[in-house]
Amino acid sequence: MTKQTVLGRVTQLAKANINALLDQAEDPKEMLDQLIRDYTDNISDAEEAVAATIGNLRLLEQDQREDVDAANAWGAKALAASRRADEKRAAGSVAEADRFDNLAKVALQRQLQSEKEAQAAEPVIAAQTEVVEPLKAGLIQTKAKLAELSAKRDELADRATSAQAQTRMLDVVKSVNLLDPTSELSRFEGKVRREEARAMGKQELAASSLDAQFEQLESGGDEAEIEARFAALKARGQ
């Protein structure tokens, strides 16, 4: 996976404007769930890519150290062979001296080759190092965004649940208002009052009838008194 591909995906995720996405979504909760799935999948892919990039960098560094060590080792062998050649030449063994000098040259050739390989790896290692560090930073940012998404999703779910509960409550209150049970109570109260008035009318009627009877009784008493006095008056005249 190239540097541009890996960095592009990680950077795009890290810079995602969650609030803007939510404003455009018809169902924010579903949008967040999808974003979380996308983030999780892309983070997993990015982690594998970053791990592979880091692994390649470490292999290059290891190979370079081996080339440097090999160059040093071949340099030491060239020096040892050259000294041995000098000893043989001083002892009059020209053939042996030439053989060790040839070995010294071979060692120097191997040293030069190892040094070139180590030098050739330096710009590659530097370039890979430039890739690895931004990738690590991008992954950290993306994981922080994932945590933010998860927290926002939970918060939104709680708010949605609360809003739904409030909506149901308002619907119940609205239905109660539409039914208006106080109107039923008012009609019942009117009926009770009419019954009370009817009872009061009957009581009043009964009381009027009773008063009339007492008036008649009292009226009959006066007549008896008058008759008694009239009889007494007649008696005195005789």
Disulfide bonds with the S-S distance in Angstrom:
none
